[in-house]
Amino acid sequence: MITTKNNIYLAPLDNVNCASFRLLCKECGAGLVSTPMINTKSFIRERENFYWYKNEQPLLAQFIGSEPDEFKECVQELDNCDVIDLNAGCPSDDQIKAGNGAALLKDLPLMKRIIKTMVKYSPVPVSVKIRKGWEEDDCIKIGLLIEAAGAEFITLHPRTKFEGYGTPADWSAVKKLKKSVKIPVIASGDLLTPENVKECFDKTECDAVMIGRAAINNPFIFRDSEDYLKTNELVKHSKIERINLIKRFIELYHKYEKRYDLAELRNHCAWLVKEFKGARKLRDNIGRCKTEEEILKII
Ligand SMILES: Cc1cc2nc3c(=O)[nH]c(=O)nc-3n(C[C@H](O)[C@H](O)[C@H](O)COP(=O)(O)O)c2cc1C
């Protein structure tokens, strides 16, 4: 397992985790940040579109695909990150059609070939992020295969391919997996508050947690959770702190993104006002802004 300053991480989030958001989460205490899933074919074709910075590290770069040779091409020489992760959990129709993501949960020989290829050619540790199974809970069988193939840790989002956020994350599967493999297990799923984070550590004995949806609206959750684990007390953030957080995001956006995309900036600002009074109206108003100045004025 790689060394991180704490074990509360930012999960891979497609269309969310741009470099500036990852840096914001790091500043808010995330022990490790993740890229969104990167399609192996896109990475090979247009590598310049995928970037991250030294000051984001420790960083997990996640790839999605189904061709071992493409994974080989993507991972070799990729030494500017700390972990390279295989996405074996994405349930979206287009990914499943391509044999990617959660489709690997029902083709374990292929998953094994991909992991072995990654382990052979990657200059950094390899990990795998899974759901607990395709239709039912197969996480032990899958976990043992991942371990035998040489991955250094497993992240488990304990839902099947068919279960959405309406079905509670099954932390008992994380506990079972943790007992069954020797490599570290990271829990993901329904970590929406610092109390959830503590409960998950207590119930599953996992080695780390990865926070997804909650971070999109509230990057403070990383340090707040770390504090809560130590003190059992919840921190409350003032309006000014939250306004400054949004301003900081905009500052990072200007400094680190290679392409200025107002829609992307607007999305993040709209997500980050969720904890304000009248958030829905604020969000709608931000959504209508045609310039950054208009967004700043609302904030
Ligand atoms: C908007 C969004 C994008 C996501 N993108 C990815 C992704 O690129 N790769 C991945 O492995 N999981 C992805 N996930 C799943 C999360 O990483 C996480 O496992 C899941 O949301 C459960 O955690 P949570 O309850 O803390 O959100 C995504 C989830 C959301 C909501």
The ligand as an ORCA input file, in Angstrom:
! r2SCAN-3c Opt
* xyz 0 1
  C     -20.807     11.679    -10.855
  C     -20.157     10.374    -10.553
  C     -19.111      9.940    -11.323
  C     -18.465      8.719    -11.044
  N     -17.386      8.333    -11.796
  C     -16.696      7.218    -11.466
  C     -15.512      6.862    -12.170
  O     -15.066      7.551    -13.100
  N     -14.857      5.729    -11.779
  C     -15.304      4.950    -10.727
  O     -14.666      3.950    -10.406
  N     -16.413      5.280    -10.046
  C     -17.100      6.389    -10.374
  N     -18.191      6.753     -9.629
  C     -18.529      5.966     -8.417
  C     -17.836      6.596     -7.184
  O     -16.431      6.586     -7.309
  C     -18.231      5.879     -5.888
  O     -17.716      4.574     -5.879
  C     -19.729      5.835     -5.674
  O     -20.350      7.071     -6.004
  C     -20.089      5.505     -4.223
  O     -19.549      6.436     -3.348
  P     -20.431      7.666     -2.696
  O     -21.654      7.050     -2.082
  O     -19.483      8.291     -1.708
  O     -20.793      8.567     -3.824
  C     -18.883      7.920     -9.942
  C     -19.956      8.382     -9.164
  C     -20.586      9.585     -9.441
  C     -21.714     10.053     -8.560
*
